Amino acid sequence: MESVEPPLGDPEGERAFTPDDRDTLLQSTTSRLVRELGAAAVTVFLHVPGTVELRAAAVAVTPLGVGSIERVTVDDEVYPSARAWHTGRVATAQSASIMAGHPMLSVFAPFPYQASAAPLASATHRFGTLTAFWLRANGRTDPKELERLEQAASALAARLDELAQVGIPLTPPPVPLVTAVEEAGTGSGNITSSTAPLIYHLHKLAIRLADVPRAQDVINRTVERAMGGFLARAAVITLVDGERLHLAGAAGCSAEYLRTAEGTLLGQTTPEAEAITSRRQKLYDPMDQRTRGRLADEAADAGCFWAVLPLSTGRLPTGALSLAFAAERTDIIAEEATLTALATTVAQGLERARVNETQHALAEALQQALLPRMLPQPPGVVATSRYASATSGIELGGDWYDLITLPSGKIVMAIGDVEGHNTSAAVVMGQLRSAVRAYAAEGHDPARILERANRVLVDLDTGLYATCCCALLDPDTGALQMATAGHPPPAVSTADGAATRWDLPVGMPLGVDGEVRFEAAETQLAPGTLLAFYTDGLVTSADALDPEALQEVFRGGSLEELGDGLIARFDNLHTPHTDDAALMLVLYEGPSSEARENVRQLRIHRRDLQGAQRTRRLLREWLEGWGLAGMIDEEELLVSEIVTNGLVHGDSDVHVYVRRYPERVRVEVRDSDPRPARTVTIPREEDQSEGGRGLVIVSALASAWGNSPSGRGKTVWFELPVPDARH
């Protein structure tokens, strides 16, 4: 039988292996196997380092093999590639079993098929799998086919091992190499072999855009597939924004073109404007001056033609997809139907993502309106919070938190989660939070607060239940009482780095039984103890929040940085979030009588434009009182910049907290504007009065600074070392 593996490099050793040798090897192996096995497609899957994903690196397809799978999760053993990866043996599966685990695939491959995978492994490396797909309804497996597949995989693994040893990268590209096989297949209908790779990439793009929640992700994936799959020299996505065109994404273009293309009028005679207004595909040959100067590669610019595809999902056009191709790509000119399908797929993906973004933004705004605008900062306690919404749709969650300062100086901390993810859950969340605040203000202990809130929820007869954890802290003594109704207690970390789990009796959730009684546990907090209250959306299992993560606050980080890091774990999950996540961090610094000596605070109303001046005057008094007059000039400058930014640009009430530590002074400015503060080196027109450079000054002078979401707004903070601690 003819060898499947081509020779690598120069047989006389006169040149080294290159990535081109790798690509030639993969393409030749898959193409020959399609012919030998009579398969519809053969794919080389390579492992993506640091992930649980196998991704197609090279695919050989017949016109009937374009529906083959491109990405496989190694822990999803519905796929034979995942089983072959784990077991090191050939594995086979029928389409019925694969689609039972992934019904969505039936939309894109609505015919019976069989897939068999052999591991690509040497004595020292596991590379991935070699997988073949056949269109078969009988489910019969030919042992000779599997034997040949295994032999080919073994030989290919040996060649990949050679490449790995000389440093040739074997990480799969974002978009695989796709080769059409003319001789194979059981009948191609009207689909030509040159069309098969384009349909393959169109098919994969449609799958990847089916559930993308953000429009920018749709744009990025489209540009990536256009460049790597359709082999475009450049790709541009332009969206209609009123009477102008917004350049939403591009690759392969010159900086000058990108600069001039942004914001062009829809009425101008540009290729994109023509395609959008006429709603027809437009081709521009290499000599057309309207597309000259667009490519980053000036040498190739004169040898490329452009195809501009209008994007629309209804009566109104939404934008254009512009692709540049080398002049010899005459096959693209004949692919009008394929390009139309591409434009339709992209337009529909953008529309779905835009609707999802609008709904999600509305849901998040309504949710945030039910949460505290910002947490109080009573003497002896530092607190911050984070909230992250589920990533899909307009559904509202029932996660909430609160920190209440009582007239006695004691503090009530509460966090809860109402069953469900809908409008009813959000309404009940607001009612429950109000009930907890009311009973806390009456002076009840945590157990009694939960009992009364439970009765309120039962009497409302919503049919929903809720979990809640409630704690009462006396900052003067460190005495803490806590009770919980079906909610995990907070993660606890002390100043010496010890993580603690309390043996707290967990009561029944609220709303189940109106007569239930709750028990409160008591403990004594040492100064420097951190409490991390959270809802279950922040963890991936029933386990408590990882106490190791809390130690970061005691290794030089701030409470705000810790909050950013913990909520980032939620935001960075690869799968869409089906639940909200709430986090409230409370650091007990010590008795409030001592804290009053080291903490100063000020509230400035949003219409008070003299607030920055008053802040500077008070700051001078505070620093002089602490014997830190040498810091006044720098502190005044930085505080003034941040406070002015909150008052003028945030149109928000501003809370200023100044904390003295032995080696540094920390200033926190909190407002209710959720937009993050950013450094600006070129001022915007509306920033001219203030220069637009406030945070650049902060960044240059402060020893540390940052800005973080907190409550319904943000916290901008900075630190300066005290004069005796600077050296």
HELIX and SHEET records of a PDB file:
HELIX    1   1 PRO A   19  LEU A   37  1                                  19    
HELIX    2   2 PRO A   80  THR A   87  1                                   8    
HELIX    3   3 SER A   95  GLY A  101  1                                   7    
HELIX    4   4 LEU A  105  PHE A  108  1                                   4    
HELIX    5   5 PRO A  143  GLN A  165  1                                  23    
HELIX    6   6 ALA A  196  LEU A  209  1                                  14    
HELIX    7   7 ALA A  215  GLY A  228  1                                  14    
HELIX    8   8 ALA A  255  ALA A  261  1                                   7    
HELIX    9   9 PRO A  271  SER A  278  1                                   8    
HELIX   10  10 GLN A  289  THR A  291  5                                   3    
HELIX   11  11 GLU A  298  ASP A  301  1                                   4    
HELIX   12  12 THR A  330  ILE A  333  1                                   4    
HELIX   13  13 GLU A  336  ALA A  369  1                                  34    
HELIX   14  14 THR A  423  ALA A  441  1                                  19    
HELIX   15  15 PRO A  446  LEU A  460  1                                  15    
HELIX   16  16 ASP A  536  LEU A  538  5                                   3    
HELIX   17  17 PRO A  547  LEU A  550  1                                   4    
HELIX   18  18 GLN A  551  PHE A  554  5                                   4    
HELIX   19  19 LEU A  559  ASP A  571  1                                  13    
HELIX   20  20 SER A  592  ALA A  595  1                                   4    
HELIX   21  21 GLY A  611  GLY A  625  1                                  15    
HELIX   22  22 ALA A  629  MET A  631  5                                   3    
HELIX   23  23 ILE A  632  VAL A  648  1                                  17    
HELIX   24  24 GLU A  685  ASP A  687  5                                   3    
HELIX   25  25 GLY A  694  LEU A  701  1                                   8    
HELIX   26  26 PRO A  723  ALA A  725  5                                   3    
SHEET    1   A 6 ARG A  71  THR A  73  0                                        
SHEET    2   A 6 GLU A  53  VAL A  61 -1                                        
SHEET    3   A 6 ALA A  41  HIS A  47 -1                                        
SHEET    4   A 6 ARG A 126  TRP A 134 -1                                        
SHEET    5   A 6 GLN A 114  ALA A 121 -1                                        
SHEET    6   A 6 ALA A  91  GLN A  94 -1                                        
SHEET    1   B 3 ARG A  71  THR A  73  0                                        
SHEET    2   B 3 GLU A  53  VAL A  61 -1                                        
SHEET    3   B 3 LEU A 177  ALA A 180  1                                        
SHEET    1   C 5 ARG A 244  ALA A 251  0                                        
SHEET    2   C 5 ALA A 234  ASP A 241 -1                                        
SHEET    3   C 5 PRO A 317  ALA A 326 -1                                        
SHEET    4   C 5 CYS A 304  SER A 312 -1                                        
SHEET    5   C 5 LYS A 282  TYR A 284 -1                                        
SHEET    1   D 5 VAL A 381  ALA A 388  0                                        
SHEET    2   D 5 ALA A 581  TYR A 588 -1                                        
SHEET    3   D 5 THR A 529  TYR A 534 -1                                        
SHEET    4   D 5 ALA A 491  SER A 493 -1                                        
SHEET    5   D 5 ALA A 499  THR A 500 -1                                        
SHEET    1   E 5 ASP A 399  THR A 405  0                                        
SHEET    2   E 5 ILE A 411  VAL A 418 -1                                        
SHEET    3   E 5 ALA A 466  ASP A 474 -1                                        
SHEET    4   E 5 ALA A 479  ALA A 485 -1                                        
SHEET    5   E 5 VAL A 506  GLY A 507  1                                        
SHEET    1   F 5 ASP A 399  THR A 405  0                                        
SHEET    2   F 5 ILE A 411  VAL A 418 -1                                        
SHEET    3   F 5 ALA A 466  ASP A 474 -1                                        
SHEET    4   F 5 ALA A 479  ALA A 485 -1                                        
SHEET    5   F 5 ALA A 521  GLN A 524 -1                                        
SHEET    1   G 5 VAL A 599  ILE A 604  0                                        
SHEET    2   G 5 VAL A 654  ARG A 660 -1                                        
SHEET    3   G 5 ARG A 664  ASP A 671 -1                                        
SHEET    4   G 5 GLY A 713  PRO A 721 -1                                        
SHEET    5   G 5 ALA A 704  SER A 710 -1                                        
END                                                                             
